[in-house]
Amino acid sequence: MGDKTEVIERPVPQKIAGIEDEGYQFEIAHVNQCIRDGIKESPVMTWEETVSILKQCDMLRKQWGLKYPQD
């Protein structure tokens, strides 16, 4: 472990070739801004909200009997 920090900047395109406006470009831009601002948790989508949504998805998958190969 050293004391050196390396910053690598790679802009993420807001439009991806072959993909119409799917909406993810806005999430990408927001995450990039949070990273630039040194924010570890989005004020728009908190970790608590994210975990709540994932629990709902897990519950629905269980109710539907939906299983992915890695499950």
Beta strands, then each sheet from edge to edge (+ up, - down):
end
